[in-house]
């Protein structure tokens, strides 16, 4: 049977989806306390084991001190730990000096074009466009553009529905076939008339003042070439993984990017919410759309690539902590791992690209801080394989010592994230920093080594997942 393409018939799926959503929320609420309890039992059990195994630690230490490789290994470990702590102190120093850029008056705001690329997002793109239209931004200065990147589901119908509701306030376009997010954005940039371009993912919701906050730095600081928004998790109540990511995102954005912003060197403007100066984009647009890596056309990491190319021009890139966007994150391990692989592959490519200009006189003023940020990125990449090999060695030779010491490390570093989140947001949600660290340490440790080994691959990795979801929707539509 042929699937209906009208919004009305497709909306019949909504009650069924709502039922599944309620069921998932119930399962999540029931399992969440159990996961937290199990995590703390594991961590404190590991800490207790670490304490009781101290004599064994000392014995192993004395035995290994007599080997030829023990001293270099110990020195390397001490140096790396010292660098890690020093970098954390430096980031803390920068974070404490960070200040949000206040929104400028309405009459000072620049003309702004918001570009929303969409692929197989269904109703989510409709909600995103309505959210943007309700923004506290002068209508005469705001242009909304949405590009359907050859979706195979009902995304185009939902975009048409948004057009019916919003009228001339939104312009919608359809790619003849799926070319990827970068090409959809490229078309949007060329259609845009604003002085500032803001890109928003099609599964995201913005606050009313978000666009004003994103556009204001370009008015206040002529050196501003790009602005990163503050990404929070929209679906955190639906599953455990989004709940954990919510805490991780808060630390990554509100702490790390705040510090980077103090240097005017935010390394990546997120795809969920970014703003760019028109001139800065067109100065590098052709190089960005035709970017290649290891002989392959670059299809991933378009946000980090654009950030790099704007930094290279001598512009500064800032973070607006109060400019919130709420976006959907993966709810399953398979989706999450693919997202992280994609991010890491683009990081490898862009760290190499950034190294070509970061140590030159690429802009006026101090540049040491920017170079320190890049060197930290390289340190994490270089240490990936040795760390993985050491982990395998200790698992095979001293499993209890490895497990207990790893859990103690998780307790220490997770507490930093938890305390930060508790101070900025809520205490109850902050505890999810601990399960996330355990989850990442034991199930996602392989991401960076694998991404390095497969850095030349440039696919989004989500096409198969999207097609699986589409088949499920089609089955529901046929049965209804």
Protein Blocks (a to p, Z undefined) as FASTA:
>chain_A
ZZdfbfklmmmmmmmmmmmmmmmmmmmmmmmmmmmmmmmmmmmmmmmmmmmmmmmmmmmm
mmmmmpmklmmmmmmmmmmmmmmmmmmmmmmmmmmmpccdddddfklpccdddddddehk
ljmlmmmmmmmmmpccdfklpccddddehiablmlmmmmmmmmmnmmmbccdddfbdebj
klmmmmmmmmpmbfbdcdddfkbccdfklmmmmmmmmmmpmkbmbdcdddddfklmmpmk
lmmmmmmmmmmmmmmmmmmmmnopafbdcfkbccddfklmmmmmmmmmmgceehiacfeh
klmmmmmmmmmnopacdddfklccdddddfbfklmmmmmmmmmmmmmmmmmmmmmmmmmc
fbgcjfklmmmmmmmmmmmmmmmmmmmmmmmmmmmmmmmlmmmmmmmmmmmmmmmmmmmm
mmmmcfklmmmmmmmmmmmmmmmmmmmmmmmmmmmpccehlmmmmmmmmmmmmmmmmmZZ
